[in-house]
Each structure stands twice: as structure tokens, then as C-alpha cells.
Amino acid sequence: QVQLVESGGGLVQPGGSLRLSCAASGFTFRVYAMTWHRQAPGKERELVAAISSGGVGTNYADSVKGRFTISRDNAKNTMYLQMNSLKPEDTAVYYCNVVRLGTPYWGQGTQVTVSS
């Protein structure tokens, strides 16, 4: 079965960096586009970044452009989100996602808290 496991979240000061990982299993990772989403308290889940199956094509929400970088290692079945220059408004639970055969799959999420 499809499994997505996020890790790498934590508490960081404004201006700091974190690198999130999403370990995937149960499907042919290298053929699927993948996405990162986040959900802050009291807000809807929003798309943060997307990456094509081969890793060449990427897209970002305007709010994170120039600060976040999405990448993937198809040999390791893992996707990453490098987050730099973090702001308090980046505080959220971050989720990775894949849509396989029309069904979306989500990990359990990893908490990112940006606070001094």
C-alpha cells in the first residue's frame, strides 16, 4: 500500500532553515509527480511546491518562491523540501502528497514552528 512518511520538522527561529523529507513506498515513485502542502491552525491546507516525476519541473506558491526548494531522489524514493529564511507565517503542519490512479495519498505530516 502507498505510504508517505514526512520527517525533519521542528522549532526554528525566524530566518532559520529546515529540510523536510518524505519517504515513499508502495508505488513506483519515479513515475509520479509529487507535492508538498501545509496547513496552519484555522486555515485550509495549501499547496506549497510541486515537482515532476523526473525532478526537472518545479512550481512554488508565491509565498515561498525564492526561499523554498523542492527536490527528489528517485533512487532513494524520497522527496525533500529545503526551507530557508523561514518566517513565523510558515508555521504549519507540512504534508507530502501523491495522486495515484486518481486517489490522493497523504503522509501524517510534520510540524514546523517558526518562533523566537
Secondary structure by P-SEA (a helix, b strand, c coil): cbbbbbcbbbbbcccbbbbbbbbbccccccccccbbbbbcccccccccccccccccbbbbcccccccbbbbbcccccbbbbbbcccccccccbbbbbbbcccbbbbccbbbbbbcc
